[in-house]
């Protein structure tokens, strides 16, 4: 008998809906008490964590893995659905893929544009477009433009990435010969 495998999509959707519901409830409670919503601070912190993730991604393109290891949660429930396709579950698999990608030294730079941030008390997400360039195995530039979603959770008072998802990049797959299955 095959075990039932639950894909993260319903879980990510439920988490995003719960964050939005929690955010609305926080605003209503604050408004009823006559106080300003406390979400501005959480949103600012989450935006900074998202910026830290993209700085870490660019450092990884140069072969430096330390910042990526610092921004991610190292728990078994993290997931990554990056531009090479497939789904990685658990820090061992996700961290292993980043080690492989750091070794490729893709070079280039990716920035997060058109960012939307939603932050709750202990979970939040960002939605953006990743734009920039990487390099092929032959050293030629490969333009990238992906939609991306990043889900964060507070662990010991710090925002840690628990899920990252981008569009599949056929350009990068072709240029690097890499896929994740």
Backbone torsions as a table, in degrees:
resi	resn	phi	psi	omega
1	UNK	NA	130.4	179.7
2	UNK	-77.8	136.7	175.6
3	UNK	-71.5	149.7	175.3
4	UNK	-74.9	129.3	178.2
5	UNK	-111.1	123.7	179.0
6	UNK	-95.0	123.3	177.8
7	UNK	-75.4	155.3	-177.0
8	UNK	-73.1	-12.9	-176.1
9	UNK	-56.8	-50.8	178.6
10	UNK	-61.9	-36.5	-179.4
11	UNK	-67.2	-42.1	178.5
12	UNK	-64.8	-43.5	178.6
13	UNK	-60.8	-47.0	178.8
14	UNK	-61.0	-42.5	179.0
15	UNK	-61.9	-44.4	-180.0
16	UNK	-64.5	-42.0	177.9
17	UNK	-64.7	-40.4	178.7
18	UNK	-65.1	-39.8	178.0
19	UNK	-62.6	-46.6	179.6
20	UNK	-63.3	-40.8	178.5
21	UNK	-65.5	-42.4	178.1
22	UNK	-64.0	-39.4	178.8
23	UNK	-63.0	-46.0	179.4
24	UNK	-63.6	-40.6	179.2
25	UNK	-65.0	-40.9	177.4
26	UNK	-60.5	-42.9	-179.4
27	UNK	-64.8	-42.3	179.8
28	UNK	-64.9	-42.8	179.3
29	UNK	-63.2	-43.4	179.5
30	UNK	-64.9	-42.2	-179.3
31	UNK	-65.5	-41.3	179.6
32	UNK	-63.9	-33.9	179.9
33	UNK	-85.1	-3.0	179.7
34	UNK	78.7	13.6	-178.6
35	UNK	-103.1	156.9	175.6
36	UNK	-72.9	146.2	178.7
37	UNK	-57.6	139.1	-179.0
38	UNK	-86.7	3.9	-175.1
39	UNK	-73.7	-18.4	-178.5
40	UNK	-60.4	-40.8	178.8
41	UNK	-66.7	-44.8	179.3
42	UNK	-63.8	-39.8	179.0
43	UNK	-64.1	-42.0	178.8
44	UNK	-63.1	-43.2	178.7
45	UNK	-64.1	-42.1	-178.9
46	UNK	-67.1	-40.0	176.7
47	UNK	-60.9	-40.5	178.3
48	UNK	-64.7	-40.0	177.8
49	UNK	-65.1	-39.2	177.6
50	UNK	-63.4	-43.1	176.2
51	UNK	-60.8	-39.3	178.2
52	UNK	-62.8	-38.6	178.1
53	UNK	-62.3	-44.5	-178.6
54	UNK	-70.7	-31.6	172.6
55	UNK	-64.8	-40.0	178.5
56	UNK	-66.0	-39.1	178.9
57	UNK	-62.0	-44.2	179.6
58	UNK	-67.8	-35.5	175.3
59	UNK	-64.6	-38.7	178.6
60	UNK	-63.4	-36.6	178.3
61	UNK	-60.5	-25.1	178.6
62	UNK	-94.0	0.6	178.0
63	UNK	100.1	0.2	-179.0
64	UNK	-94.7	110.3	-174.5
65	UNK	-91.7	-18.1	-173.4
66	UNK	-56.2	-47.5	-180.0
67	UNK	-62.7	-34.5	178.4
68	UNK	-66.5	-42.7	177.8
69	UNK	-62.5	-30.5	-177.5
70	UNK	-76.1	-34.5	-174.7
71	UNK	-84.8	-23.5	-177.5
72	UNK	-86.0	146.0	167.0
73	UNK	-68.3	146.8	179.6
74	UNK	-106.7	24.1	-179.3
75	UNK	-84.9	165.6	-177.4
76	UNK	-74.2	-9.2	-177.3
77	UNK	-98.1	3.1	179.8
78	UNK	-71.4	152.6	178.9
79	UNK	-139.1	150.1	177.9
80	UNK	-139.5	128.9	176.3
81	UNK	-127.3	79.3	-173.0
82	UNK	-83.7	-172.8	-173.2
83	UNK	-69.8	-9.8	178.8
84	UNK	-92.7	4.0	177.7
85	UNK	85.2	177.7	-179.2
86	UNK	75.3	175.9	177.7
87	UNK	-131.5	129.5	176.2
88	UNK	-107.9	135.2	-178.5
89	UNK	-126.5	131.3	179.1
90	UNK	91.3	146.5	-175.9
91	UNK	-60.9	-34.9	-179.3
92	UNK	-58.5	-46.1	179.9
93	UNK	-71.5	-44.9	-177.8
94	UNK	-65.0	-49.0	179.3
95	UNK	-62.2	-35.5	177.6
96	UNK	-64.7	-39.1	177.9
97	UNK	-66.3	-41.1	179.1
98	UNK	-64.7	-36.5	177.6
99	UNK	-62.5	-42.7	177.9
100	UNK	-62.4	-46.0	-178.8
101	UNK	-66.6	-37.3	177.2
102	UNK	-61.8	-37.9	178.7
103	UNK	-65.8	-24.4	178.2
104	UNK	-71.9	-25.5	-176.5
105	UNK	46.7	60.9	-177.7
106	UNK	-61.7	-20.1	-178.6
107	UNK	63.0	-174.8	179.2
108	UNK	83.9	-165.9	-176.1
109	UNK	-154.5	139.5	176.2
110	UNK	-125.0	135.6	176.0
111	UNK	-120.1	154.9	179.8
112	UNK	-98.4	115.0	-178.6
113	UNK	-116.2	165.8	177.2
114	UNK	51.5	53.6	-172.0
115	UNK	-83.6	134.5	170.3
116	UNK	-116.1	133.4	-178.2
117	UNK	-124.6	130.7	171.9
118	UNK	-128.4	122.0	-177.4
119	UNK	-125.2	129.5	170.8
120	UNK	-101.7	-165.5	-178.6
121	UNK	-67.9	-39.6	-176.7
122	UNK	-136.3	2.7	174.8
123	UNK	-140.2	150.1	177.9
124	UNK	-163.3	169.7	178.6
125	UNK	-146.1	158.2	172.3
126	UNK	-126.5	148.6	175.3
127	UNK	-128.3	133.8	-177.9
128	UNK	-157.7	-176.5	171.8
129	UNK	-117.1	125.6	175.8
130	UNK	-88.9	120.8	-179.0
131	UNK	-128.8	143.8	176.5
132	UNK	158.2	-151.0	-179.0
133	UNK	-141.0	145.7	166.5
134	UNK	-121.1	-179.2	179.9
135	UNK	-117.0	145.0	176.7
136	UNK	-77.7	173.2	177.2
137	UNK	-60.1	-25.3	178.9
138	UNK	-89.1	2.1	179.1
139	UNK	83.3	14.9	178.7
140	UNK	-94.5	142.5	-179.8
141	UNK	-65.8	140.2	176.2
142	UNK	-123.4	116.0	179.8
143	UNK	-75.4	135.1	178.5
144	UNK	-123.9	144.5	173.9
145	UNK	-153.8	105.5	-176.0
146	UNK	-126.3	145.5	165.5
147	UNK	-76.5	143.6	-178.5
148	UNK	-142.2	146.4	174.1
149	UNK	-127.2	132.6	178.2
150	UNK	-125.0	126.9	178.6
151	UNK	-110.6	129.5	-178.2
152	UNK	-118.7	154.3	173.4
153	UNK	-136.8	147.4	177.0
154	UNK	-80.4	127.3	176.1
155	UNK	-130.0	120.5	-178.8
156	UNK	51.7	40.8	176.1
157	UNK	81.3	1.8	-179.5
158	UNK	-121.3	142.5	175.2
159	UNK	-73.6	126.6	177.2
160	UNK	-123.2	140.3	179.4
161	UNK	-73.2	132.0	178.2
162	UNK	-120.1	-15.2	178.0
163	UNK	-155.1	134.2	175.9
164	UNK	-133.1	134.0	179.8
165	UNK	-141.2	130.5	174.3
166	UNK	-128.3	167.6	169.9
167	UNK	-63.3	154.7	172.8
168	UNK	-71.9	137.6	179.9
169	UNK	-109.1	99.8	177.8
170	UNK	-63.8	-31.5	179.1
171	UNK	-62.5	-46.3	-179.7
172	UNK	-69.3	-40.3	177.7
173	UNK	-57.6	-46.3	-179.2
174	UNK	-65.9	-43.2	-175.6
175	UNK	-69.5	-31.1	-176.1
176	UNK	-108.1	-14.1	-176.7
177	UNK	71.3	18.5	-176.3
178	UNK	-104.6	142.2	170.0
179	UNK	-146.6	155.5	173.5
180	UNK	-117.3	128.9	178.6
181	UNK	-119.5	NA	NA
